[in-house]
Amino acid sequence: MCPVNPRPRRFWVVVSLAVACGGSEPAEEVETVELQSPEETDSAELAATEEEEAPSRQELFTRSRPMMGTVFIIKVDAEPAVAEPAIDDAFDEIARLEDVLSEWRSDSEISRINQNAGQSPVAVGEDVYRVVKAGVDVSRWSRGAFDLSWAALRGLYDFRPGRQRVPDRAEVRPRLRHIDYRKIRLDEEARTVFLEDEGMAIGTGAIGKGYALDRAGRILREAGIESYMLFGGGQVQVHGMRGDRPWRVGIQHPRNETTYFAFFESDSGSISTSGDYERVFVDSRGKRWHHILDPRTGLPVERTMSVTLMAPDGLYADALSTAAFVLGPRRALEMFERIDYRAEAVMVDDQCRMHATPGTDERLQMRVELDRRNTLPDCE
């Protein structure tokens, strides 16, 4: 919940590969995608990396473009004549959304909301209203474990290599009083957003990227593309079949970035992972500092290592995975049982023990053996 320049991010995506021998079980291949900030990697380098790692049985048409402070990647199973214009239209839609949702552009609708905190409501378009409403929904569902107004903490931490900075508690405490989702006022009829207190600020970056994936996916489907995978801002979105099976999405081991410990299949949905192994450093005392902050304390969460969450759409996926991470597995499971929204989650606590929403563990296909306490191996 603290924006910084991220290090490369790896998503493990397991795709079923058909075998030429009749009646034999399909093999599995792990496809990895390194997502880097636009400053670190240009499009040509990304395209070369993806071409080398594409599944050998059937090449996906792939394009990437840096936007919204990350790199969006679109992979589709379609002929170039159909895929290329559809992907261009999808990227154009993401670029349009960046204009209104960006927290870094002073003239965006999100920036205007923050600039008018404590002063007056701001009229916004349908896209911004939907994104802000979703953020308030998750804030309410999680009872503040995720809080859309977390952005009052922006700039206090720095996790970039060589520039690591941890704020003094005296810097953090005054900002905490400006974090309260209950002071975000929405007027649906007038379609306005108002932050009641001066000093408040909302941060919609992650939710906005998920919404952008939703919109991009809709454009691809309208073009007749029924099999695709989208990457952007920490989320993976899949639709349709990868060959003769659903897409298989792997879950990374929180202490071994070269290993996925399980995977599940999906033919529709958005998958978001929140982990304490991204944007992290260890100080001289051995304390681990990472970017997922508890908005109630302003400190990194210590009760969770990772949460991988699958939801019907990208709009809610990232905020819910963050909320579950902050709550910890026990309270997160209570939240999922309480709310009227369908989501599945696999969580790893601070003792490296795996927890899952009811029924999810039955669908999960494990790649490692857990001990009696559901502890992952190789967690030292």
Secondary structure in CASP SS format (residue, H / E / C, confidence):
PFRMAT SS
TARGET T0000
AUTHOR 0000-0000-0000
METHOD secondary structure of the structure
MODEL  1
M C 1.00
C C 1.00
P C 1.00
V C 1.00
N C 1.00
P C 1.00
R C 1.00
P C 1.00
R E 1.00
R E 1.00
F E 1.00
W E 1.00
V E 1.00
V E 1.00
V E 1.00
S E 1.00
L E 1.00
A C 1.00
V C 1.00
A C 1.00
C C 1.00
G C 1.00
G C 1.00
S C 1.00
E C 1.00
P C 1.00
A E 1.00
E E 1.00
E E 1.00
V E 1.00
E E 1.00
T E 1.00
V E 1.00
E E 1.00
L E 1.00
Q C 1.00
S C 1.00
P C 1.00
E C 1.00
E C 1.00
T C 1.00
D C 1.00
S H 1.00
A H 1.00
E H 1.00
L H 1.00
A H 1.00
A H 1.00
T H 1.00
E H 1.00
E H 1.00
E H 1.00
E H 1.00
A C 1.00
P C 1.00
S C 1.00
R C 1.00
Q C 1.00
E C 1.00
L C 1.00
F E 1.00
T E 1.00
R E 1.00
S E 1.00
R E 1.00
P E 1.00
M E 1.00
M C 1.00
G C 1.00
T E 1.00
V E 1.00
F E 1.00
I E 1.00
I E 1.00
K E 1.00
V E 1.00
D C 1.00
A C 1.00
E C 1.00
P H 1.00
A H 1.00
V H 1.00
A H 1.00
E H 1.00
P H 1.00
A H 1.00
I H 1.00
D H 1.00
D H 1.00
A H 1.00
F H 1.00
D H 1.00
E H 1.00
I H 1.00
A H 1.00
R H 1.00
L H 1.00
E H 1.00
D H 1.00
V H 1.00
L H 1.00
S C 1.00
E C 1.00
W C 1.00
R C 1.00
S C 1.00
D C 1.00
S C 1.00
E H 1.00
I H 1.00
S H 1.00
R H 1.00
I H 1.00
N H 1.00
Q H 1.00
N C 1.00
A C 1.00
G C 1.00
Q C 1.00
S C 1.00
P C 1.00
V E 1.00
A E 1.00
V C 1.00
G C 1.00
E H 1.00
D H 1.00
V H 1.00
Y H 1.00
R H 1.00
V H 1.00
V H 1.00
K H 1.00
A H 1.00
G H 1.00
V H 1.00
D H 1.00
V H 1.00
S H 1.00
R H 1.00
W H 1.00
S C 1.00
R C 1.00
G C 1.00
A C 1.00
F C 1.00
D C 1.00
L H 1.00
S H 1.00
W H 1.00
A H 1.00
A H 1.00
L H 1.00
R C 1.00
G C 1.00
L C 1.00
Y C 1.00
D E 1.00
F C 1.00
R C 1.00
P C 1.00
G C 1.00
R C 1.00
Q C 1.00
R E 1.00
V C 1.00
P C 1.00
D C 1.00
R H 1.00
A H 1.00
E H 1.00
V H 1.00
R H 1.00
P H 1.00
R H 1.00
L H 1.00
R C 1.00
H C 1.00
I C 1.00
D C 1.00
Y H 1.00
R H 1.00
K H 1.00
I E 1.00
R E 1.00
L E 1.00
D E 1.00
E C 1.00
E C 1.00
A C 1.00
R C 1.00
T E 1.00
V E 1.00
F E 1.00
L E 1.00
E C 1.00
D C 1.00
E C 1.00
G C 1.00
M C 1.00
A C 1.00
I C 1.00
G C 1.00
T C 1.00
G H 1.00
A H 1.00
I H 1.00
G H 1.00
K H 1.00
G H 1.00
Y H 1.00
A H 1.00
L H 1.00
D H 1.00
R H 1.00
A H 1.00
G H 1.00
R H 1.00
I H 1.00
L H 1.00
R H 1.00
E H 1.00
A C 1.00
G C 1.00
I C 1.00
E C 1.00
S C 1.00
Y E 1.00
M E 1.00
L E 1.00
F E 1.00
G E 1.00
G C 1.00
G C 1.00
Q E 1.00
V E 1.00
Q E 1.00
V E 1.00
H E 1.00
G C 1.00
M E 1.00
R E 1.00
G C 1.00
D C 1.00
R E 1.00
P E 1.00
W E 1.00
R E 1.00
V E 1.00
G E 1.00
I E 1.00
Q E 1.00
H E 1.00
P C 1.00
R C 1.00
N E 1.00
E E 1.00
T E 1.00
T E 1.00
Y E 1.00
F E 1.00
A E 1.00
F E 1.00
F E 1.00
E E 1.00
S E 1.00
D C 1.00
S E 1.00
G E 1.00
S E 1.00
I E 1.00
S E 1.00
T E 1.00
S E 1.00
G E 1.00
D C 1.00
Y C 1.00
E C 1.00
R C 1.00
V E 1.00
F E 1.00
V E 1.00
D C 1.00
S C 1.00
R C 1.00
G C 1.00
K C 1.00
R E 1.00
W E 1.00
H E 1.00
H C 1.00
I C 1.00
L E 1.00
D E 1.00
P C 1.00
R C 1.00
T C 1.00
G C 1.00
L E 1.00
P E 1.00
V C 1.00
E C 1.00
R C 1.00
T E 1.00
M E 1.00
S E 1.00
V E 1.00
T E 1.00
L E 1.00
M E 1.00
A E 1.00
P C 1.00
D C 1.00
G H 1.00
L H 1.00
Y H 1.00
A H 1.00
D H 1.00
A H 1.00
L H 1.00
S H 1.00
T H 1.00
A H 1.00
A H 1.00
F H 1.00
V H 1.00
L H 1.00
G C 1.00
P H 1.00
R H 1.00
R H 1.00
A H 1.00
L H 1.00
E H 1.00
M H 1.00
F H 1.00
E H 1.00
R H 1.00
I C 1.00
D C 1.00
Y C 1.00
R C 1.00
A C 1.00
E E 1.00
A E 1.00
V E 1.00
M E 1.00
V E 1.00
D E 1.00
D C 1.00
Q C 1.00
C C 1.00
R E 1.00
M E 1.00
H E 1.00
A E 1.00
T C 1.00
P C 1.00
G C 1.00
T H 1.00
D H 1.00
E H 1.00
R H 1.00
L C 1.00
Q E 1.00
M E 1.00
R C 1.00
V C 1.00
E C 1.00
L C 1.00
D C 1.00
R C 1.00
R C 1.00
N C 1.00
T E 1.00
L C 1.00
P C 1.00
D C 1.00
C C 1.00
E C 1.00
END
